[in-house]
Amino acid sequence: MHAVFATDAAALSLGAADSASSMHQSIALFFAGLSFFFTGLAGVKNNLRQLTGRRFRVVMAKLTDRPVLAAAWGFGFGAVTQSATAVSFILSGLVSTGLIDVRRALPVIAASNLGTVILVYLATIDMELVILWLVGLTGVSIAFGAKGKALSVMGAMFGVGVLFFGLDMMKISFSDLPNHGAFSWMMSMSNEHDLYIFLLGIALRSIIQSSSAIAVVAVTMAKSGLISYEHSVLLVLGTGPGVAVATWLLSRKLEGVGKQIVMYQAFVNFVCGCSLAVVGSALIYTHQPFDQWVQNTPVHRVDQMVSTSYLLLQSCNFLLGIALASVAPKWLERFFPTTLEQDLSKPRHLPHQSANDPESALYFIEREQQRYFDYLPQLLDCGRRRLEGKVESHRADIKGGLLTLGSEIGSTIEDIAAQQIPRDTLDLLLTLERRQGLLDSMTENVFNLVNADLESSQNPELRSVYIAFVEGFDTMLLNARDAAVERDPEDIKLLLATTSDRGEMLERLRNSFYEDGLLDHSPQDKASLFYVSMIFERLVWLLHKYATVLESQLEADNAPSPAETNAPEPAASLR
């Protein structure tokens, strides 16, 4: 007898150990999936940033130009991806990189909720196989030869695959949750209160990351008698605010317009889920015929009841999302303002159709380049603020926004160059292309200058030289701006003179520091001086090239027209 009890105790102990081990594996799998999700999200955003050309922007604008077309795309995305949360995060990447604006993205988000309903009524789609093929094929293409735009496209698709892979891991991690004894006990306790079962639905959706999976769990538990029919519906309705909680947790690192997209999804799901739960509870407790109909529902029709409640929830999300699509952008911008990088990266003067009118497009490009140029002194000021001990966190945003804007300008120039345009227009276009290349190079080098690690140095001489470099180049930038705007020959000559070769002067400066022993005690200071002086020399050379381009452009503007140069010479008697 004692042996039997000992055997039973050992079995119980082993079962408890297996349960604990299973729970540990589920938690580890959940956090692994979470890491894959964030890695994929970053990959999508970074690779889409490389595709922010005018042509790709026009394609995306056409796909979301009409609300009906945008809703159709959203419905399809929701049906294929099985997750409106995933759709919202992918769209946040598109919006963050400027491929589409917030107003066009909101109908897509609203319709993606309705698209997920198909999965509750149809057979389960094996998305695991699709995800594995997507990750595998795109990863191999990246490893073996994808270049240029193809590399960016494959990188973005690989990021999407990794994002879905992470979501799938999080869903699988707790797929065996109903079999745990603790979960069954918690369900039986929650079954006594509507609020508890609703909160449990929120918690499950926050963890499992699949509303359709929770619907299946609700059907299973209702058929087994673990929860009542009406509580299975409340469990499904809890997935609405559960989506909001999950989206809020996963979007903690998002900012600006990307945050606006996912929080719009969270708000719509939260409002609809809570509203339907209140209405459903009121009907059950105040409308006796409805309560009797629910109680008399056959067991084999529980899945239909749950599916109908899920359809009602997603239909409410769709209708509310469409209704708010026109007014939501203003409120979203108020609570989650656009970041500096996102604001800079959006062209202000380049309409989508500008390349169709080359003459007007050249004017718009010059205005956009002037706006670009105006932010270089602000980027340079970041270095001054760092040495003054002030908080400075915008240098990377300014750099990223300017380079993205430069990519958009360059794409417009390429589209115009592919057309049949007059020779003088082509010359000016090539000049603007050279100017843009110099502006992008200056942005990279100014960022390197202001990002130099000088805070740790206690040498006042080194810091004073750095400030001199910053102030000197700032003055040169102001002169260059005046020369570019006014097109005054004297301003351009002055800019050419002030940006002449400074190599010998900088070499003497470095040697004087070494000879006077001002940097003898710190090899790091010697390296820092050499680094910042080389960047300054490079910046001056780039600005000199910019002045040369301005000079050639001024000469081309003042050159006689072809009609004047081809005019016949006057007769000898008239000379």
N, C-alpha and C positions, 0 to 999 in steps of 0.2 A: 504493500500500500504506500509506504514511504517512497518507494522507488517510482511508483506512478506519479505521485505528487511532485517528486523531484524532476521527473521527465516533463510534466506539464509546465512546471515553473521555468525549466530551461527553454522549453519551446516559446513560452510567453516572452522570456528575456530575449531570445533570439529574434522573435518577431518585432519586439520594441527596438532592438538594435538595427534590424533591417529597415524599419520605418524611419528611424533617425538618420540612417545612412542615406536613404532615399530622399529625405527632406534636405539634407546637406547637398546632395547632388543637384536637386532642383534649384536650390538657391545659387549654387555655383554656376549652373547653366543659365540662370536668369541674368546674373551679372556679366557673364561672357557675352550673352546676346545683347545686353545693354551697351557693352563696349563696341561690338560690331555695328550696332545702330548708329552710334555717334561717329564712328570712323567712316561709315558709308555716307552719312549726312555731310560730313566735312568734304569727302571726295566729290560728292555731287556739286556742292557749292563751288569748290575750287576749280573743277573742270568746266562747269558752266560759265565761269567768269572768262574763260578763254574763247567762248563762243558768242561773245556779246557784239558781234559784228552787225552792221546795218541789215544785211541780207537775212540773217537768222532772226533778227528782231522783227523784220517785216513778216516772215513766215509765221512766227508765233502770234503776231498781232492779227493776222488773217484768221488763224485758227480760233481765236477768242474774240473776233470782232463783233459778232452778233450774240446776244444772250442765249438764243436757242442753240446755236452751234457750240457755244461754250458749255452749256448744260449737257449737250450730247457727249462732248468730250469728257466731262466730269463723270457722267453716268457710266461711260465705258471704262474709265480709269478705276472707278470704284468697283465695278463688276470683275475686272481682271485682277486687280491688286488685292482684293478681299479686305482692304483696310482703308477707311477714309482718313485715318491718322497718317498713314504712309503718304497718301495723296497730298495731304496738307503740307507735309514736310518737304516733299519734292517740289511742290509749287512755291514754297517759301524760298527754295534755292533759285527758282526761275525769277521770282520777283526781286530777290536780293541782288541778283546780278543784272537787273534791268531788262531782261528779255521780255517780260510783260509787266504791266502795272497792276496795282492792287485792285482797281475797279474791274479789270477784265478777269482777274483770278477768282473773285468771290463767287460768281455763278458756277464756276468749275468745282469749287469746294462744296457748294450747296448740293449740287447734283451728285457728287461722289458718294454722299451719304445714302442716297436712294439706290445707287448702283450696287451697294453691298447686300441689298435685300435678295437679289437673285440667288445668292449662295445659300440662303435659308430654304429656298424652295427647290433648288436643283441639287443634283448629286454633288458631293464635295469634289472640288477641283484639286488635283495633286500639284499644289504650288511648289512643293519642295523640289520636285524634279525640274520645274521651270526655273526656279531660283538657282539650282546647281548648274544648269546649262548656261544661264545668263552669266554667272560669276566665272565659270570655266572658260567659255568662249571669249568673253571680253578680256579676261586676264591673260589668256594665251596671245590674243591679238596685240595687247600692250607689250608683252614680253618679246614678241617676234615681229617687230617692224612697223607698227602703227606710228605715223608721224603727222605733224601739223594738226589740222582740224580733225582728222580721223582719230588722232591720239586723244584729243579733248572729248570727242564723242564717245569713244570706247571707255575713257576714264570716267565720264559721267554715268554711263550705263553700268560700269563695274561698281561704282558707288551706290547706284540704285539696287544692284543685286546684293551687295553687302548689307545695305540698310534693311532689305527684306529678309535677308538671312538672319540678322539680329532680331528682328521682330518675330520671326518664326521660332527662333530659339527661346525667346521669352514666352511665347505661347506654349511651346512643348514643355517648358520647364515645370509647369504646374498643370499639365493635362491630366495627370493621375491624381489630382487633388481630391476628387470625390471618393476615392478609395481609402483615404486616410481616416482612421477612427476619430481623430480630433475634429476633422472637418465635418463628419457626420453628426457628431455631438453639437458642434456649433450651429449647424443647420437646424437641428431639432430644437435648440434653444431659441434661435432667431425666428422660428416658425410661429412663435407665440405673439410676435409684434410685427406689424407692417413696417414700421420705421426700421427695425433691425434688418429685415430681409432686403429692404431697399438700400440701406447702407452697405450690406454685404455685396449686393450687385455692383455698387460703386467700387468697392475694394477689389472685387474679382476682376472687373474690367481694367482697373489700374495696373493689375499684375499680368493678366493673361494676354492683353493687347489684342483681343479678338471678340467682338460682340457676338458674331455668329457662333463661336465656340461656347460662349456662355449660354446662348439660347439652347444649344444641344444639351448642355449640362442641366439646364432648367427642365427640359422635357424629360430627361432621364430620371431626375429626382422626383418629379411630379408623378410619373408612371409608377415609380417604386413606392410612393406614399410617403417619401421623406419630407416633402413640403406639399402644401395645398395647391390647387389649380391657380387661384388668384395670386398666391405668393410667387408662383413661377412667372406670372406676368410682371409682378413688381420687380422680380430679380432681373428680368430683361430690360424693363424701363430704367433700372438703376445703371445700365450701361451708358445711358445718355450723359449724366454728370460724371460717370466713370471715364468717359472719353475726355471730358474737360480736365479732370485731375491728371490723367496720363499725359495729355498734351501739354499741360502746364509744367509738369515735372520734366518732360523731355525737351522742353523749349527754354530751359533756364539759361542757356548760353546764346540764344538767338537775340538779335537786336533789330530795331528799326522795322522796315517793311516785312522782313521775314517773320518777325514776332507778330506783326499785325495779322498775317494770314492764319497762323496756327491759333492765335487767341480768338479770332473770329469763329473758327471751327469749334473751339472750346465753349464759347459763349452760346452759340446756337444749340449745341448738344445739351448743355447744362439747363438752359431754359426749357427746352422741349421735354427732356426727361423728367424734370421736377414737376412741370405743369401736368403732364399726362399721368404721373403717379398720383398727384393730388386729385385729379378728376376721376381716375379709376377707383381710388379708395372711397371717394364720396359716393360714386355710383353703387359700390358694393354695400356700403353701410346705410344709405338713404333710399335706395331704390330696390325694394324687395324682389320684384320680378327679375331684375337683372342678376341679383345675388342667387336666386333659385336657378336661373339658367346656367350660371357658372358652376354651381354645385352639381347640377344634373348632367354636366358635360361628360360623355363617355371617355374612358381612359384612352381609347385609340384615337381620340380627336384632340388630345392635349397638344400634340405637335402643331396642329392647325391653329389652335388658340395662341400659342406662343409665337408662331410665324406671323399671325395677323397683328399681334401686339408689336412685334418687331417692325413690320411694314408700317404700322401707324406711327411709330416713333421716327423712323427714317423719312416718312412722308412729311411729318411735322418739321423735321430738320430742313428738308428741301424747301418747303413753302416759306418758312421763316427766313431761311438763308436768302432766298430770292427776294423776299420783301425788304430785307435790310441791305441788299447789295448796293443800292443807290445812295444810301445815307451813311452806311458804315464807314467808308474811307475817312470821312471827316473826324469821326469819333475815334477811330483807330489811330489816326495820326496824332490826335490830342494825347492819348494815353501811352502810345508807343511811338514816339517821334522818329522820323527817318534819321539815320546816322549820317555823320559828315561824309563818310566814304560813299554811301549810297547816293547822297545828294550830289556829290561831285561827279560821280560816274554817269549821271543822266545828262545827255546833251540838252542844252537850253535853246539853241538856235538852229539845230539840224532836224527838220521834219523828216518823216520816213520817206517822203517822195522827193526829197531835195535832189537826189542824184538824177532824177528825170529832167531837171532843168539845170544844166552845168553852169550857166552864167550866174544864176542866183545862188547855186550851191557854193561857188567860190567865195561869195560874200559871206555866207553863213559860216563857212569853215574858218575864215579869218576872224570872225566874231567869237567863235568857239575857242580858237587858239588864243585870243586875247584873254578870254575868261580863264583859260588854262594857265596862262602866264601870270595872271594876277594872284594865283595861289602859291606860286613859288616863294615869294617873300614870307608868306605865312608859314610855309614849311621850314624856311630858314630860321624863322623866329623861334621854332621849337628848340633849337640848340642853345639859343640865348637864354631861354627860360630854364632849361635843364641846369646850366651852370649857376643860375641865380637861385637854385634850390626850389623852384616852383614845380608843382605837379604838372606833368606834361604827358599826355597819353594819346595825342591826335596825330603824331607824325606818321605812323603806319596807315592810319585812315586816309590822310591826305595823299600819301604816296599811292596807295591802292586805288583811290578814286581817280586821281589824275591819270594813272597808267591805263585804267579801264576806259576813261574818256578818250585818251590818245588812241586806243585800239578802235574805238568807234569812229573817230575822225579818219584814221588810216583806212578803215573799211569803206567809208564814203569816198575817199580819194581813189581807191582801187576801182570802185564801181563806175566812177566818172571816167577814169582813164580807159576803161574797156569800151567806151562809146566813141563814135566818130565826132570829134570836136575840132574847132579851128586851131591853127598853130599857136596863136597868141594865148588862147585859153589853155592849151596844153603846157606852154611854158610857165604860166602862172601856177598851174596845178602842180608841176614838178617843183616849183619853188616852195609852195605850201607843204609839199611832202617832205622836202629837206628841212623846213622849219619844224615840222612835227617830230621828225627824228631827233633833231637837236633838243627840242623841249623834253622829250622822253628821256634822253641821256642826261640832261641837266637834272631832271627829277630824281633819277637813280643816284646821281652823285651828290646832290644836296641832301638826300636822305642818308647817304653814307656819312656825310660830314656831320649832320646833326645827331647821328646815331653813334658817333665815336665815344668810346668809353673813357671819359676824362673826369668823371665825378670822383674817382678814387685817388686822383693825383692831388697832392698838396703843394705842388710847385706853382707859385703865383705867376712866374714868368711864362710857363706853358699855357696857363689859362688866359693870360693877357694876349698872347699871340693868337690863340684860338678865337677870342672875341674880336681881335683885329681882322682876322680872316672873315668872320661872319659879317662884321660891319662893312668891310670893304666890298665884299661881293653883294651885299644888300644894296649898297650905293650903285654898283654897276647894274643891278637888276632894275632899279628905278630909272636909270638913264636909258636902258634898253627898252623899257616900257614906253617912255616918252618918244624914243626914236621910232618905235613900231607904230605908234598911234598917229603922231604928227607928220611922219615922213619928211622931217626937216633934214636936208643934206648936212647941215652943221652938227646936228645932234648925232647923226650916224658917224660922221668923221670923229667926233669926240669919243663916241663909244669904241670906235676902232683903235683910237689912240690909248684909251684907258685899259683896253683888253689886249694890248700888244704882249709879246712874249715876256713872261715874268720868270723864266727858268733860272737865269743867272742871279736875279735878286733873291729868289727863294733858296738857291744853293748857298749864297752868302749868309742868309739868315740862319740856315741850319749849321753852317760851319762856325758862325759866331757863337752859337749856343754851345757847341762842342768845345771850342777853344777857350771860352771864358769859364768853362767848368760848371755851367748852370745845370747841366743834366747828368753830370758824372755819377751821381749817387743813385740814379734810377734808370736802369736799362729800359724799363717800361715807358718812362717819359720820353726817352730818345726815340723809341719805336712810335709812340703816339705823335710826336712832333713830325716825324718823317711821313706818317700816314696822313695826317690832316693837311700838311703842306702839299703833298702829291695830289690830294683830292682838290684842294684850292687851285692848284696849277691846272688841273684838268678842267675845272669849272670855268676858269678864265679863258682857256683855249676854246671851249664850247661856245661861250658867249661871243668870243671874237668871230667864230664861224657864223654865228647867228647874225652878227653885225654885217658880215660879208654878204650873207644872203639878202639882208635888207637893202644893202647898197646895190646889188645886182637887180633886185626887184624895182628899186627906184629908177635905175637906168633904163629898165625895160618900159616902165610907165612913161618916161620922158622921151623915149625913142620915137622917131617919126613913123607914122603909119605906113603900111605897104603902098597905099595909094599915093602918098607923098613921095616915097622913094622911087616909084616907077613913073613919075610924071616926066614928060619930055623936057629937055633943057631948053632955055629960051634961045631965040635966034641971035646970031652974032651982032646984028645991027642994034639989038636992044640991050646989049651988055654995056 
